[in-house]
Amino acid sequence: MSRFGVLALGEPLYELNRQPDGNWLTGFGGDTLNVAIAAARLGCPAAYVTRLGDDIFATELRELMQREAIDTSAVAVDAGAPTGLYFVTHGAAGHVFTYRRAGSAASRMTPADLDQGLIAAATFLHVSGISQAISRGAAETVAAAIAMARAAGTRVSFDTNFRPRLWSAPEARPLAEAAAAAADVFKTSAEDAAALFGLTEPAAIARHVLGLGARAVVVTLGRDGVALATAAGLERLPGRAVATRDATGAGDAFTGALLAQLALGEELASAARFANVAAALSTQGYGAIAPLPGRQAVDAALRAAD
């Protein structure tokens, strides 16, 4: 493994979750941050690239990263913009997310924020559709980071994580397809692929993305498990049945665990089996980050299943 197994780039968010008593429970989120922490908890060294505001939310996010052993040398302070926030409220129809991220510090990232040496020190660079969607400058930063990674021999991981609230499918598709052309691991969901590519069958999704140039395609299928595809063929892995409390961040838990195992030299199928278990365990608690499992818990669950 390189100095870092995973170097993630994107926007971390501060969470305020409305409780039944009317008080707000504080927490953290952000898809690429979730991936970095998921990997770090499994013993895979991780680093993060972003901008934070000069505020209490940024202070707590930085403290979180330091507690989780995330390298923060590329986490810059932007005193002219706030740290992104999101609120979770609950009702009869379930939970509702309300975001306050427009003009956030992370959305003001530019390619000048990138450190070629840091990217070269990682086994994987991980970015997502959300990393691209938050602003034009962020999208340019993602593209520049991918180009640096390819030049340095660092492998590229991309997750579509399509969010219609941030941009439309016609806006997102060309950037997702450009990322696919450079991706060593391209992860999407059946829902994202339907929205972006008009495809629903894992085999059709895999053919399209592999045809763009991706070396491996991972399609998550919820309770039905995951489909894996490379030039050698397509394989389906079943889901893991657990008593689910909250599936928030399960996809990111899967990605972080998958990359952690790949960085250790595991083959794609065995890494995905491990990641399936890690994602299932992450749904047994509340929130995106708090229930992310450690290696001992995943290994124990794998042994029990076997």
Beta strands, then each sheet from edge to edge (+ up, - down):
strand 1: 4-9
strand 2: 13-18
strand 3: 24-29
strand 4: 46-52
strand 5: 70-77
strand 6: 85-91
strand 7: 94-100
strand 8: 122-128
strand 9: 155-159
strand 10: 185-189
strand 11: 217-220
strand 12: 226-230
strand 13: 233-237
sheet 1: 5+ 4+ 1+ 8+ 9+ 10+ 11+ 12- 13+
sheet 2: 3+ 2- 6- 7+
end
